[in-house]
Amino acid sequence: MRWRRGPVVRILRKRGDASLSLLQRAWVVVVVMGLLLSACQIEEIEPVGSGSAEESSSAGVEREARLAAANRGLEWLLDHADEMPPGWAPFFLLRLHRITSDVETASRIERVLRDDSAPSRRFPLPDYLGHPKLLRSPGLMSVLFELRRRKAVGEPYEAQAEVVRKLFESRGKKFWPRVHFTQRIVYLHQFRELGWRTPFEFEELVGQVEMSAKSRQWRGGTQDQPTLYAITHLILVEGRYFREYVDPEPYKAMIPFLLLSLKRLTSEGLGGERELDISAEILATLALIQYPDSDLTRQARRQLVAAQNPDGSWGDGEGVTAGRVHATLVAVWATMVLPSEFRPDPDLAIRP
């Protein structure tokens, strides 16, 4: 039982005041005790672990279901690593490696990561790296992924990286205003990983996203998804995509928006890939800031498990599309039980 600080009745006496009568003193004691007892009834909390056997059994079944779904999704991603969009596989699989607590699964991910022969694992760098048209190319992010891959495995990358860095530096004033919040956050992460000076501070982006969230007429629907993705990516990038847990304090003003949106999404059902994708990202980022589980998050997770495709993937359509790969990745994050400490990245350097 936790005692709540309620109103305190104080009888102040100045020097020279007459003493209180016994009747007055008794009345004060009765009032104070009544207030304290009332407060205790309001704040009475069941001790941890006092749930019924039925509730404990239900929680165990739910945990098994979410882990089974996560494992099936992870298997799908591993089986189709060679078919992912160019440049995605190494870093998507590393993020899964960090959150798995199973040694055998981690070893399998490492084997797939080290099999660098598949064409889809690489992104052929274009011959116009220093041309401004690269900044308008849909393959720009893949270029950065490829530079990071080469850095990780010990392949030459410095000369090409310097060309791209100088292009950003010379054209940044025209480029950055066209980039929305979420992409800015991801670019900042890429710059950090490549060891480049970032064009803006992370705290600056946190303030901008928080201001955007507070200024909206928040409904929690699809119209709010750009801001939602910005919030989730702030948390993912601060945690370096599951290298470490994140302090929730800087995001305390944004968490209510995540919860409101999750409530709206679950009330309408996760009918499409977009709704499924953002719901999974919200669940994953709440876990990354170690936000306590609740009826809302459990309900959202149950809907996510129910939305899994028969082949283990999540998302719409057939085949290995970018949408299905991303939806499956974030759904695995959301259904996996995160370990107390994340697994360190394996050494991927290629040695003779």
PyMOL commands that set and color helices and strands:
alter all, ss='L'
color gray80, all
select helices_A, chain A and resi 22-43+53-79+81-83+88-99+103-114+119-121+132-136+140-153+158-178+181-194+202-215+222-238+249-251+255-268+273-288+295-306+322-335
alter helices_A, ss='H'
color red, helices_A
deselect
rebuild
show_as cartoon
